[in-house]
Amino acid sequence: MKSRSVCVCFDTGRFLREGEGQEGRICMKDEKRKNQTVWYKLDLSAIVYPTLQRRDFSSVYRLSVVLKEPIKPDVLQEALNRTLPRFPTYKAAIRKGLFWRYLETNNRPGPFVQPDIKNPCMPMPFKANNRYLIRVYYYGCRIALEAHHSLGDGTGGMCVLQTLTAEYLRLLGKKIENGGFVLDIAEKPEPEELEDAYMKYANSKVCPPRPGEKTYRVRGTAEPFYTLNIVDGIMSSSQVAKVAKQYDATVTEYLNAVLLYALMQKQENDFHLKLRPVKIAMPVNLRRFFPSKTLRNFITMIYPGIDPRLGEYTFAEIVAHVRGYMRYYINEKFLRGDITTNASTQRNPFIRVVPLFIKDFVVRTFYTKVQDKNSSAGLTNMGRLAVPESMKPYIERFDIYMGQPFSRRTNCAIISFEDILTVNFASSIVEADVERYFFRKLVQDGIHVKIESNREY
């Protein structure tokens, strides 16, 4: 029997036989175009994050902006509805195939803004929240964006947050121009925004090895998995820069040294049979070295550290060591070699056809037994944020959190806006010794620090 095609007009719901109504086909085509499903291969970093997913852990980070007026939830929801389609890799759900995971367009209702919670960066199950991998919260004057790391890194997330904030202010009648992290929501995303930049620039002629040694791990009492302890230090950017200059260091080098100093203090005062090296896992934004516009992940890790087994270090010596390490390793050639090493396994034709469940087992085992033990803490610095001039009068400050640590430790994130620098600690243990040593050192160096926390004392 010869089949006859049937289409439906979505405006009327009436079925149309072939040739009966041309407007019916056009109507259906328009609707299909509107709800078109597109899939994106996970970038080189994003491949790892879903593998580490547990009931009590997700690779979630948080960015927030504090405005000078209370947030209006209904206006924020409208701004989110307008903004998110501009970022197709954030308006997405994660799917599982036989050999890999991928992102596909998510046309389900949502995500919906909601009042903020006490313990941020909670685990993000892939099938919850209508499969969206972002959350938007509000509280008082604060707008917070939480995103799963499989979607992108902090730079991509900051583009989403600032563009959302700009659209929110516009709906309130403010005149905000585009520029920097604020993208034009009326424009289609450029192809470069959606690319896997790792594979584009992983073309070094050598794959440098990854020497690693088990490092000192902070001992502490584990909190229940739904608890994330936050300690924020708010200070003057110019004051921190002035102190860093006294040590002939940048702000990032100085704060890395302070965290290493705090971790060494913690190790010395804890019970230990032997000392171990103290290292920090620090992500480097590769966009500084390679001309990429990607809004997906484009970072790599470096590990500045100190080995106390070599002898006692003064703080000035720690700063000098960190300065030498970072100025030696943070350059285009070393970073290109590092991402080439990462990409080598992805390009291996045999590994590409290995079933996903085997890949998951191998990656999870390697991360748990090796990678996670290469550092004592994590630290990221987004640096000084730029916003359009017309937005500045409405913004108080920004915050960033690396989220829940994979194992019992603390993570530190730094961000600055105008003359406000915030250092945000997130930890899954009861003890706050590292945070106390860290801020105590800043105060000893003459930096005035205001502390905020979600902890109950």
DRENDREN-77062 format. One record per residue: x, y, z of N, C-alpha, C in turn. Coordinates in steps of 0.2 Angstrom, whole numbers, plus 2048, in hexadecimal, padded with zeros to 3 digits. Each point is the difference from the previous one (the first is absolute). Example, Ala and Ser with C-alpha at 12.3 -4.5 7.8 and 13.67 -1.06 7.14 Angstrom:
2
8427E48277FC806800804806800;7FE8057FC8048068017FC805803;
//
This chain:
457
8047FA8007FC806800804806800;7FF8057FC8038068007FF805806;8058028037FF8048067FE8077FE;7FD8038047FE8077FF803804806;8048067FF8028048057FB804803;8018018077FB804804803805804;7FE8068008038058047FB803804;8028048057FB803805801807800;7FB805800801807802800801807;8068028038008018077FC805803;7FE8057FC7FB8058027F97FE801;7FE7FB7FC7F97FE8007FF7F8803;8067FD7FF7FF7F98027FD7FB7FB;7FE8037FA7FD7FC7FB8057FC7FB;7FF7FA7FF8047FC7FC7FF8017F9;8058017FC7FF8017F88047FB7FC;7FC7FD7FB8037FB7FC8048047FB;8047FC7FC8058037FB7FC8047FB;8038067FF7FD8047FB7FA804802;7FD7FF8067FA803803801807802;805802803801806803808802800;8028057FC807801800802804807;7FB8048028028048068017FB806;7FD7FA8008017FB8058077FE801;8037FF7FA8077FE7FF805805803;7FE8067FE804806802800801808;7FA7FF8027FF8018078047FA804;8007FA7FE8047FB8038078017FF;8028027FB8078027FF803805804;7FC8058018028068058007FD807;7FC7FC8028007FD8078067FB800;8017FC7FB8067FC801806804800;8018057FC806805800801803807;7FA8028038008038078027FB805;7FE7F98008027FB8058057FB7FD;8048037FC8057FB7FD8057FE805;8017F98008057FD8058078007FD;8058038038077FF7FE8047FD805;8057FC7FE8047FD805807802800;8048008058078038018047FB803;8057FE7FD8057FB803803804806;8017FC8068038038068078027FE;8028068038078027FF8057FC804;8068017FF8057FB803800800808;7FF8068037FF8008077F97FD802;7FB8027FD7F97FE8027FF7F8800;8057FC7FC7FF7F98008017FD807;8048038048027FE8077FA801805;7FD8068007FC8028057FA7FB801;7FC7FE7FB7FB7FB8018027FA803;8067FE7FE8037F9803800800807;8028068038018018077F9801804;7FB8007FC7F98018047FE7FB805;7FE8028067FE7FB8057FA803803;7FC7FC8047FA802803802806804;8068008038018068058068057FD;8017FF7F98048057FD7FF8017F9;8008077FE8008027F98058057FF;8038017FA8058057FF7FC8067FE;7FE8048057FC806800804806802;8008057FD8038078027FA805801;8028058037FB8058018038077FF;7FC8047FD8028077FF7FA805802;8028058037FA805802802807800;7FB8047FF8018078007FB803805;8038058047FC8048057FE8077FD;7FA8017FF7FE8077FD7FE804806;7FF8067FF7FE8058057F9801802;7FC7FC7FC7F98008027FD7F9800;7FB7FF8047FD7F98017FE7FD7F9;8017FA7FF7FE7FC7FA7F87FF800;7FD8017FA7F97FF7FE8007F97FD;7FE7FB8038007F97FD7FC8007F9;7FA8037FF7FD7FF7FA8048037FA;8038068028048037FA8067FC7FF;8037FD8058067FC7FF7FE7FA7FC;7FA7FD8017FE7FA7FC7FF8027F9;7FD8067FE8008027F98068017FD;8058038048078017FD8037FA7FF;7FF7FA8048037FA7FF7FD7FD7F9;7F98008007FD7FE7FA8038037F9;8018068018038047FA8077FE7FE;8047FF8068078007FF8037F97FE;7FD7FA8038037FA8008007FD7F8;7FB8017FC8017FE7F98068037FD;8038058028068037FD8067FB801;8007FC8058057FB8027FE7F97FF;8007FD7FA7FD7FA7FF8047FA804;8068018028037FA8037FF801808;7FC8058027FE8008077F87FF800;7FD8017FB7F97FE7FF8007F97FD;8037FB8048017F97FE7FF7FB805;7FF7FA7FE8007FA8048057FB7FE;8037FD8058057FB7FF7FD7F97FE;8037FD7FB7FD7F97FE8067FB800;7FE7FA8008057FB8007FF7FB7FA;8067FF7FC8007FC7FB8047F9801;8017FC7FC8047FA801807801801;8038067FD807801800802807804;7FB8048008028078037F9803802;8018058047FA8048028008077FC;7FB8037FF7FF8067FC7FB804803;8008077FE7FB8048027FB8017FA;7F98018027FB8017FA7FC806803;7FD8037FB7FB8068017FB7FE805;7FF8048057FA7FE8057FB8057FF;7FA7FE7FD7FA8047FF7FB7FF805;8017FD8067FB7FF8057FF807804;7FB8018037FF806804805801805;8028068028058028048068027FD;8068018048007FF8077FC806804;7FE7FF8067FC805804804803805;8008068018048038067FD7FE806;8038008057FE7FE807804803805;7FD8018068038038068077FC802;8058048028067FD8018007FB806;8057FC8018007FB805806801804;8007FD8068068018058067FD7FD;7FF7FA7FE8067FC7FD8007FF7F9;8048057FC8008007F98047FA7FD;8008007F98037FB7FC7FF7F9802;7F97FE8027FE7FA8018017FB7FA;8007F98018007FC7FA7FB8017FB;8017FF7FA7FC8027FA7FF7FA7FC;7FB7FC8027FE7FA7FC7FE8027F9;8027FC7FB7FF8017F97F98007FE;7FC7FD8047F97FF7FE7FB805804;8038038057FC8058047FF8067FC;7FC8058038008077FD7FE8007F9;7FC7FB7FE7FE8007F98067FF7FB;8057FD8038077FE7FD8048067FF;7FE8068028058068008067FF805;8068027FD806800804802806803;7FB8058018028068037FA802805;8018048057FB802805802808800;7FA8048018018078017FC801807;8038038057FE8028067FF807801;7FC8038058008078027FF800808;803805802800801808802808801;7FB8048038028078018028037F9;8068028008028047FA8047FB7FC;8017FA8018047FB7FD7FD7FC7FA;8037FF7FB7FE7FB7FB8067FB7FF;7FE7FA8018067FB8007FE7FB7FA;8057FE7FC8007FB7FB8047FA802;7FD7FA8008047FA8018007FC7FA;8057FD7FE8017FD7F98047F9801;7FE7FB7FD8047FA8008068017FB;8067FE8028068017FD8007FD7F9;7FC7FB7FE8007FD7FA7FE8057FB;7FC8068027FE8057FB8058057FE;8048018058068057FE803802807;8058057FF8048028067FD806803;8048038047FE8078037FF8057FB;8048017FB8008057FB7F98007FC;7FE7FA7FE7FA7FF7FD7FA801805;8017FE8067FA801805800808801;8058038008008078027FD8047FA;8017FE7FA7FC8037FA7F87FF801;7FE7FA8027F97FF8017FE804806;8038018067FE8048058008077FF;8058037FD8008077FE7FB8027FB;7FF7FB7FB7FB8027FB7F97FF803;7FF7FC8047F97FF8047FF806804;8058038048008068047FE8067FC;8048007FA7FE8067FC7F98007FD;7FE7FA7FE7F98007FE7FB801805;8017FE8077FC802805800807802;8058037FF8018088017FC8037FB;8007FE7FA7FD8037FA7F87FF801;7FE7FB8037F97FF8017FD804805;8058038057FE8058058018077FD;8018017FA8008067FD8078037FF;8067FD8028068028008037FF7F9;8048057FE8048007F98067FC801;8017FA7FE8067FC8008037FF7F9;8068017FF8037FE7F98037FA801;8017FC7FA8047FA800807801800;8047FB8018078018008037FB806;8067FE7FE8047FB8057FC7FA801;7FE7FE8067FC7FA8027F98017FE;7FE8067FF7F98017FE7FF7FF7F9;7FC7FB7FD7FF7FF7F97FA8027FE;7FF8017FA7FA8027FD7FB7FA7FF;7FA8008047FC7FA7FF7FC8007FA;8008057FC7FD8007FA8047FD7FA;8067FF8018057FD7FB8007F9801;8027FC7FB8017F98008077FF803;8017FB8048077FE8028057FF7FA;8068038018057FE7FB8027F9800;8027FD7FB8037F98008067FF805;8048058018068008047FD7FF807;7FA8038027FE7FF8077FE7F9802;7FF7FC7FB7FE7F98018057FB7FF;8068027FE8057FB7FE8047FD806;8037FA7FF8047FD8058078027FE;8028068048068037FE8067FC802;8007FB8058057FC8018037FC7FA;7FB7FD7FC8027FC7FA8038057FB;7FE8068008038057FB807802801;8028008078078038018047FA803;7FE7FA8018047FB8028047FD7FB;8058047FE8047FE7FA808800801;8028008078077FF8018037FA7FD;8068007FF8047FB7FD8027FB805;7FF8018078027FC8057FA800805;7FF7FA8047FB8008058047FF807;8018068038048008067FD7FB806;8047FC8037FE7FC8057FD803806;7FC7FD8047FD8038068037FD807;8068028028027FE8067FC802806;7FF7FB8047FB8018068027FC806;7FF8038068017FD8067FB801805;7FE7FC8047FB800805801806805;7FB8058008018068047FD800807;8018058047FD8008067F88017FF;7FC7FC8047F98018007FD803806;7FC8058007FD8028067FC7FB804;8017FF8067FC7FC8047FB804804;7FA7FD8007FA8038037FA7FC800;7FB8028047FA7FD8017FB8017FA;7FE7FB7FD7FC8017FA7F9802802;7FE8057FC7F98038017FB7FB7FC;7FA8008027FB7FD7FB8008027F9;7FF7FC7FB8018027F97FC8067FE;7FA8028047FC8067FE803806803;8068008038028058048078037FC;8008067FE8068047FE801806804;8068008038028058058038067FC;7FD8068008038057FC803805805;8068037FF8038058038028057FB;7FE8068008028067FC804805803;8058027FD8048068028008057FB;7FD8068027FF8067FC805805802;8048037FB8068048018018057FB;8048058008028057FB8057FD7FB;7FE8007FA8047FE7FB807804800;8008068018068047FF8047FF806;7FD7FE8068047FF8068047F97FF;7FC7FB7FD8047FA7FF8058007FB;7FF8047FA8058027FB806803803;7FF8058058068038038047FB804;7FD7FC8048047FB8048037FB7FB;7FD7FE7FB8037FB7FB8068037FD;8008077FE8058037FD806800805;7FF8018078068008048047F9800;7FC7FB7FE8047F97FF8027FF7F9;7FF8067FC8027FF7F97FC7FB7FC;7FA7FF8027FB7FB7FD7FA8037FD;7FD7FC7FC7F98027FE7FB7FE805;7FA8038007FB7FE8057FF7F8800;7FF7FD7FA7FF7F97FF8067FC804;8068027FE8067FD803800801808;7FE8068028008018077FB7FC804;7FA8007FD7FB7FC8038017F8800;8037FE7FB8027F97FF8057FE806;8058058018057FF8057FC800807;7FB8048017FD8008077FC7FA801;7FD7FD7FB7FC7FA8008057FA802;8068007FC8057FB802803800807;8018078028028018077FB7FD805;7F98017FF7FB7FE8048007F8800;8017FD7FA8007F98008067FD804;8058037FF8067FE8047FF801807;7FD8058027FF8018087FB7FA802;7FB7FF7FC7FB7FB8028047F9801;8047FE7FB8047FA8008057FF806;8038068028058008057FC7FF807;7FA8038007FC7FF8077FC7FA800;7FF7FD7FB7FC7F98008057FB802;7FD7FA8038047FA8018037FD7F9;8067FF7FF8027FD7FA8077FC802;8007FA7FC8067FC8018068027FC;7FE8047FA8058037FC7FD8057FC;8048057FE7FE8067FC7FF7FE7F9;7FB8037FC7FF7FF7F98008077FD;8027FF7F97FF8077FC7F9803800;8008068007FA8048007FF8037F9;7FB7FF7FD7FF8027F97F98037FF;7FF8057FC7FA8037FE7FE7FE7F9;7FA7FE7FF7FD7FF7F97FD8077FE;8038037FB7FE8067FD7FF8007F9;7F98027FE7FE8007F98038067FD;8027FF7FA8038067FC7FB8017FA;7FE8067FF7FB8027FA8048007FA;8007FB7FB8048007FA7FE8057FB;7FA8048017FF8057FC805806800;8038008058068058018057FF7FB;8017FA7FE8067FE7FC7FE7FE7F9;7FA7FE7FF7FE7FD7F97F98047FE;8008037FA7FB8047FE7F97FC7FF;7FD7FE8057FA7FD8007FA804803;7FA7FF7FD7FA8038037FB7FB803;8037FA8017FB7FB8027FD802807;7FA7FE8017FC8008068007FA804;8047FB7FD8007F9804806800804;8027FA8028067FF8048068027FC;8058048038068017FD805802805;8027FB8048048028068057F9800;8058018048057FB801802801807;8037FB803802801807808800801;8028048058078008028007FF807;8067FE8038007FE807806803804;8008078018058038058007FD806;8067FF8038007FC807807801803;8007FE8068068008058017F9803;8067FE8008027FA804803801806;7FD8008068028028068067FB803;8007FA7FC8067FB8028078037FE;8008057FC8068037FE803805806;7FB8028048028048067FB805801;8018058047FB8058028008067FB;7FA8027FE8008067FC7FD806803;8038057FF7FD8068027FA8027FB;7FC8058027FB8027FC8028037F9;8068048018038037FA8037FB7FC;8027FB8028037FA7FC7FA7FD7FC;7FB7FF8047FA7FD7FC7FE8047FA;7FF8068027FE8057FA8058007FA;8068008028067FF7FB7FF7FA7FC;7FF7FA8037FF7FA7FD7FA8007FB;7FA8028037FA8007FC8018057FA;8038068018028047FA8047FD7FB;8057FD8028047FC7FB7FD7FB7FC;7FC7FC8047FC7FA7FD7FB8037FB;7FC8058027FB8027FB8028047FA;8068038018038047FA8037FB7FB;8027FB8038047FB7FC7FB7FB7FC;7FA7FE8037FB7FC7FD7FB8037FC;7FE8068027FA8037FD8028047FA;8017FD7FB8018037F97FD7FB7FB;8008037FA7FC7FC7FA8037FA7FF;8077FF8008037FA7FE7FF7FA805;8018018067FE7FB8057F97FE800;7FC8058007F87FF8007FE7FC7FA;8038027FA7FE7FC7FA8027F8801;8067FF8028027FA8017FC7FC805;7FE8038057FB7FD8057FA7FE7FE;7FC8047FC7FA7FE7FD8017FB7FA;8068007FD8017FB7FB8017F9804;8038008068007FA8047F97FD801;7FB8058027F97FE8027FD7FE7FA;8018037FA7FC7FE7FA8037F97FD;8067FE8028027FA7FD7FC7FA801;7FD7FF8067FC7FA8017F98017FC;7FE8067FF7F98017FD8017FE7F8;8068017FE8027FF7F88017F97FF;8027FC8058017F97FF7FA7FC7FD;8017FD7FA7FA7FD7FD7FE7FA804;8047FD8037FE7FA8047FC802806;8028068047FC8028067F98037FE;8008037FA7FA8027FD7FA7FB800;8027FA7FE7FB7FB7FF7FF7FC806;8038018067FF7FD8067F9802803;7FC7FB8027F9802803801805806;7FB8048008008058058017FE807;7FD7FA8028007FE8078077FE802;8047FE7FB8077FE801804806801;7FF8057FC8038078007FF803807;7F98008027FE8028078047FD805;8017FA8008037FC806808802800;8038007FA807802800801807802;7FC8057FD8018078027FF801807;7FB7FD8037FE8018078057FD805;8037FB7FE8057FD804807804800;8028027FA8068047FF7FF807804;7FA8038007FF8068038007FF808;7FD7FB8028007FF8078067FE803;8047FB7FD8067FE8028068047FF;8008047FA8068047FE7FF808800;7FB8027FC7FF8077FE7FE804807;7FB7FD8037FE804806805800806;8057FC8008058008058068047FE;8008037FA8058057FE800807803;7FB8018047FF8078037FD800807;8028058037FD8008077FA805801;7FF8047FB7FA8057FF8008027F9;7FA8047FF7FF8037F9800807801;8038047FB7FF8078007FF8037F9;7FB8047FF7FF8037FA7FF808801;8038037FB7FF8088007FE8027FA;7FA8038007FD8037F98028067FF;8048038058038077FF7FB805800;8028067FD7FC8068017FB8007FA;7F98008027FB8007FB7FF8067FD;7FF8007FA7FD8067FC7F98007FE;7FC8058017F98007FE7FF8077FC;7FB8007FC7FF8067FD7FF806804;8028067FE8008068057F9801803;7FB7FF7FB7F98018027FD7FC806;8047FA8017FE7FB805803801807;8068048008038018067FC803806;7FC8057FE7FD8038067FB7FB803;7FE7FB7FD7FB7FB8038037FA804;8077FF8008037FA802804802806;7FF7FC8058048008078077FC7FF;7FF7FA7FF8067FB7FF7FE7FA7FD;8057FC7FE7FF7F97FE8037FB805;7FD7FA7FF8037FA8048007FA7FB;8057FC8028017F97FC8027FB805;7FD7FA7FF8017FA8048027FA7FC;8057FD8018027FA7FD7FB7FA801;7FD8008057FB7FB8028027FB804;7FC7FB8018027FA8048067FC7FE;8058008058067FC7FE7FE7F87FF;8047FD7FB7FF7F97FF8027FC806;8058028048027FD806800805806;8027FD8068008058068068057FF;7FE8067FE8058058007FC8077FF;8048057FF7FD8077FF8028027F9;7FB8047FD8028037FA7FF808801;8048047FC8018078017FF8037F9;7FB8058007FF8047F9801807802;8038047FB8018078017FD8047FA;7FD8068017FD8047FB800807802;8018057FC8008078027FC8047FB;7FD8058037FC8057FC801807803;8038057FC8018068028067FF806;7FE8038068057FF8057FE7FB805;7FC7FB7FF7FD7FB8048037F97FE;8047FD8048037F97FE7FD7FC805;7FD7FA7FE7FD7FB8048047FA7FF;8017FC8068037FA8007FB7FB803;7FE7FB7FC7FA7FC8028037F9801;7FF7FE8078027F98017FA7FB800;8007FA7FE7FB7FB8008037FA802;7FD7FD8058037FA8037FB7FB802;8017FA8017FC7FB8028027FC806;8048048048027FD8077FE806805;7FF7FD8067FE805806805805801;8077FD8018058058028028057FB;8018068028018067FC808803801;8047FB8028078028028048037FA;7FF7FE7FA8038037FA7FE8077FF;7F98018007FE8067FF802805805;8017FE8078028048058078027FF;8047FB7FE8088027FF8008057FA;7FC7FF7FB8008047FA7FF807802;7FA8018037FE807801804803806;8037FC8048048038058078037FD;8027FC7FB8068037FD7FF8067FC;7FA8017FD7FE8067FD800806804;7FD7FF806800805805807802803;8047FB8018078018028048047FB;7FE8007FA8038047FB7FD8077FF;7FB8018047FD8078007FA8017FC;7FD7FA7FD7FA8007FC7FA800805;7FB8047FF7FA8008047FB7FB7FC;7FD7FC8047FC7FA7FD7F9800804;7FB8007FC7F97FF8037FE7F97FE;7FE7FC8057FE7F98007F97FF7FF;7FD7FD7FC7F97FD7FF8007F9800;7FB7FC8028007F98007F97FE801;7FF7FA7FE7F97FC8018017FB806;8068008038017FC8057FC802806;7FE7FC8057FD8028068047FE806;8028058048048008057FC800807;
//
